[in-house]
Amino acid sequence: MPDAIQIFVGGCTMMLISGMISRARGAREHLPAPAPASIADVPASFLQGLRKANDILRELRDLTRCQTEDTGRIAECVRIIREETVKHTSQLSCRQEREVCR
């Protein structure tokens, strides 16, 4: 019976992690383009003036803030998963010890 619980916990953990990965793949569309390699690759908006460049930099700062918040949420999820895994593992080990003592 403890093996079934361990399999169930592992399956739930796997489903949660795959959900987080699929959400991260969907968020890839909202990321900014890679940095330009040379002056020829600089977007025309940077050549249009300081105001446009400031708008783009502000938008990049907002995207970075969102990325930081998402990273924090992922770290919190990983922490919770780790705590739950330790808790369930300790419960399983207690059950196994009780069964051995019988």
Summary of the structure (lengths in Angstrom):
residues: 102
radius of gyration: 23.5
end to end distance: 15.4
largest distance: 80.0
contacts: 206
relative contact order: 0.11
helix: 86%
strand: 0%
